[in-house]
Amino acid sequence: MHPSDAEPATPLPGGSRSLGFSEIKGWLRHRHPMIYLDRVLDYAPGEFLTSTLSVSGTMDSLAGHFPDRAIFPASHLLQAFAQSGIILYQLTTSRLADDEITLLGSVHSRFLRIIVPGDQVIMTVRAGRIVGTTFYFSVQAVVDGRPVAKARATLNRTRVAALGPQLW
Protein backbone atom coordinates (compact mmCIF):
# COMPACT_ATOMS: atom_id res chain seq x y z
CA MET A 1 0.00 0.00 0.00
CA HIS A 2 1.20 3.46 -0.87
CA PRO A 3 1.37 5.92 2.07
CA SER A 4 -0.86 8.34 0.19
CA ASP A 5 -3.50 5.59 -0.15
CA ALA A 6 -3.53 4.81 3.57
CA GLU A 7 -6.00 6.00 6.12
CA PRO A 8 -4.63 8.68 8.46
CA ALA A 9 -3.14 7.35 11.68
CA THR A 10 -5.63 6.58 14.42
CA PRO A 11 -6.15 9.54 16.76
CA LEU A 12 -4.58 9.18 20.17
CA PRO A 13 -6.74 7.85 23.04
CA GLY A 14 -8.93 10.49 24.61
CA GLY A 15 -8.57 12.76 21.59
CA SER A 16 -5.28 14.17 22.91
CA ARG A 17 -3.27 16.22 20.44
CA SER A 18 0.01 15.97 22.35
CA LEU A 19 2.69 13.30 22.83
CA GLY A 20 5.06 12.79 25.74
CA PHE A 21 8.60 11.46 25.40
CA SER A 22 7.64 7.79 25.86
CA GLU A 23 4.94 8.12 23.19
CA ILE A 24 7.36 9.87 20.80
CA LYS A 25 9.65 6.83 20.96
CA GLY A 26 6.74 4.80 19.57
CA TRP A 27 6.70 6.97 16.42
CA LEU A 28 10.48 7.11 15.80
CA ARG A 29 13.19 4.52 15.12
CA HIS A 30 15.76 6.80 16.80
CA ARG A 31 17.13 6.18 20.29
CA HIS A 32 19.55 7.89 22.68
CA PRO A 33 21.66 9.85 21.91
CA MET A 34 19.95 10.59 18.56
CA ILE A 35 16.39 11.25 19.73
CA TYR A 36 15.93 15.00 20.15
CA LEU A 37 12.24 15.64 20.70
CA ASP A 38 10.99 16.03 24.25
CA ARG A 39 7.32 16.58 23.57
CA VAL A 40 4.77 17.14 20.83
CA LEU A 41 2.63 20.04 22.02
CA ASP A 42 -0.05 19.95 19.33
CA TYR A 43 -0.75 18.59 15.86
CA ALA A 44 -3.34 18.26 13.14
CA PRO A 45 -2.70 15.43 10.64
CA GLY A 46 -1.99 16.79 7.17
CA GLU A 47 -1.51 20.31 8.53
CA PHE A 48 1.03 20.92 11.31
CA LEU A 49 2.92 19.58 14.32
CA THR A 50 4.49 21.64 17.12
CA SER A 51 7.28 20.01 19.13
CA THR A 52 9.93 20.93 21.70
CA LEU A 53 13.63 20.31 22.12
CA SER A 54 15.14 21.26 25.48
CA VAL A 55 18.88 21.93 25.18
CA SER A 56 20.96 20.88 28.18
CA GLY A 57 24.65 21.39 28.79
CA THR A 58 24.91 17.67 29.53
CA MET A 59 23.82 16.59 26.02
CA ASP A 60 26.32 14.32 24.25
CA SER A 61 26.21 16.58 21.18
CA LEU A 62 27.57 19.53 23.16
CA ALA A 63 30.63 17.78 24.62
CA GLY A 64 32.93 19.02 21.87
CA HIS A 65 30.87 21.77 20.24
CA PHE A 66 32.50 23.89 21.66
CA PRO A 67 34.22 23.07 24.96
CA ASP A 68 34.63 26.71 26.06
CA ARG A 69 31.30 27.97 24.72
CA ALA A 70 28.67 25.30 24.07
CA ILE A 71 26.57 25.82 20.95
CA PHE A 72 23.94 23.29 19.88
CA PRO A 73 25.05 21.93 16.46
CA ALA A 74 22.91 23.00 13.50
CA SER A 75 23.15 19.48 12.06
CA HIS A 76 21.47 18.14 15.20
CA LEU A 77 18.73 20.75 14.90
CA LEU A 78 18.12 19.44 11.38
CA GLN A 79 17.74 15.97 12.89
CA ALA A 80 15.11 17.36 15.29
CA PHE A 81 13.33 18.93 12.30
CA ALA A 82 13.37 15.56 10.51
CA GLN A 83 12.05 13.73 13.58
CA SER A 84 9.16 16.19 13.87
CA GLY A 85 8.48 15.72 10.15
CA ILE A 86 8.57 11.92 10.48
CA ILE A 87 5.87 12.00 13.14
CA LEU A 88 3.68 14.38 11.11
CA TYR A 89 4.18 12.23 7.99
CA GLN A 90 2.96 9.14 9.86
CA LEU A 91 0.05 10.99 11.49
CA THR A 92 -0.96 12.18 8.03
CA THR A 93 -0.66 8.79 6.28
CA SER A 94 -0.03 5.71 8.41
CA ARG A 95 2.53 4.38 10.83
CA LEU A 96 5.69 2.94 9.36
CA ALA A 97 5.59 -0.80 8.83
CA ASP A 98 8.22 -2.85 10.66
CA ASP A 99 10.26 -3.09 7.45
CA GLU A 100 10.06 0.65 6.57
CA ILE A 101 12.16 3.69 7.47
CA THR A 102 12.19 7.32 6.45
CA LEU A 103 15.24 9.00 4.95
CA LEU A 104 15.83 12.71 4.76
CA GLY A 105 15.82 13.57 1.05
CA SER A 106 16.65 17.22 0.55
CA VAL A 107 16.99 20.18 2.90
CA HIS A 108 17.14 23.91 2.30
CA SER A 109 17.85 25.55 5.65
CA ARG A 110 18.71 28.88 7.20
CA PHE A 111 20.13 29.34 10.70
CA LEU A 112 19.44 32.74 12.22
CA ARG A 113 20.73 32.54 15.82
CA ILE A 114 22.79 30.19 17.94
CA ILE A 115 21.11 27.79 20.37
CA VAL A 116 22.77 27.28 23.75
CA PRO A 117 22.23 25.25 26.92
CA GLY A 118 19.06 26.31 28.71
CA ASP A 119 17.19 27.12 25.50
CA GLN A 120 13.88 25.45 24.74
CA VAL A 121 13.41 25.23 20.99
CA ILE A 122 9.81 25.17 19.77
CA MET A 123 9.48 23.79 16.25
CA THR A 124 6.40 24.12 14.07
CA VAL A 125 6.33 21.78 11.11
CA ARG A 126 3.85 22.43 8.29
CA ALA A 127 2.85 19.68 5.88
CA GLY A 128 3.35 20.43 2.23
CA ARG A 129 2.39 17.73 -0.20
CA ILE A 130 2.88 14.01 -0.61
CA VAL A 131 4.04 12.73 -3.98
CA GLY A 132 4.32 8.95 -4.03
CA THR A 133 6.39 8.13 -0.97
CA THR A 134 7.92 11.62 -0.61
CA PHE A 135 6.65 14.03 2.05
CA TYR A 136 7.36 17.74 1.57
CA PHE A 137 7.37 19.93 4.66
CA SER A 138 8.58 23.22 6.11
CA VAL A 139 9.59 24.04 9.65
CA GLN A 140 10.35 27.11 11.74
CA ALA A 141 12.12 27.01 15.10
CA VAL A 142 11.90 29.68 17.79
CA VAL A 143 13.50 30.26 21.20
CA ASP A 144 11.75 32.71 23.52
CA GLY A 145 9.55 33.78 20.61
CA ARG A 146 12.54 34.69 18.40
CA PRO A 147 13.22 32.75 15.17
CA VAL A 148 16.43 30.69 15.31
CA ALA A 149 16.14 28.54 12.18
CA LYS A 150 13.88 27.49 9.35
CA ALA A 151 13.93 24.85 6.63
CA ARG A 152 12.12 23.23 3.75
CA ALA A 153 12.76 19.53 3.40
CA THR A 154 11.59 16.16 2.10
CA LEU A 155 11.32 12.77 3.71
CA ASN A 156 11.30 9.56 1.69
CA ARG A 157 9.55 6.47 2.99
CA THR A 158 11.26 3.26 1.90
CA ARG A 159 11.48 -0.41 2.68
CA VAL A 160 14.71 -1.42 4.40
CA ALA A 161 15.29 -4.19 1.82
CA ALA A 162 15.39 -1.54 -0.94
CA LEU A 163 18.59 -0.15 0.63
CA GLY A 164 20.57 -3.24 -0.40
CA PRO A 165 22.52 -5.72 1.69
CA GLN A 166 23.28 -4.74 5.25
CA LEU A 167 27.02 -4.22 5.52
CA TRP A 168 27.22 -3.97 9.30
Secondary structure as GFF3:
##gff-version 3
##sequence-region A 1 168
A	DSSP	three_ten_helix	3	5	.	.	.	ID=ss1
A	DSSP	three_ten_helix	13	15	.	.	.	ID=ss2
A	DSSP	alpha_helix	21	25	.	.	.	ID=ss3
A	DSSP	beta_strand	39	44	.	.	.	ID=ss4
A	DSSP	beta_strand	48	54	.	.	.	ID=ss5
A	DSSP	three_ten_helix	60	62	.	.	.	ID=ss6
A	DSSP	alpha_helix	74	92	.	.	.	ID=ss7
A	DSSP	beta_strand	100	111	.	.	.	ID=ss8
A	DSSP	beta_strand	120	131	.	.	.	ID=ss9
A	DSSP	beta_strand	134	143	.	.	.	ID=ss10
A	DSSP	beta_strand	146	159	.	.	.	ID=ss11
A	DSSP	three_ten_helix	160	163	.	.	.	ID=ss12
###
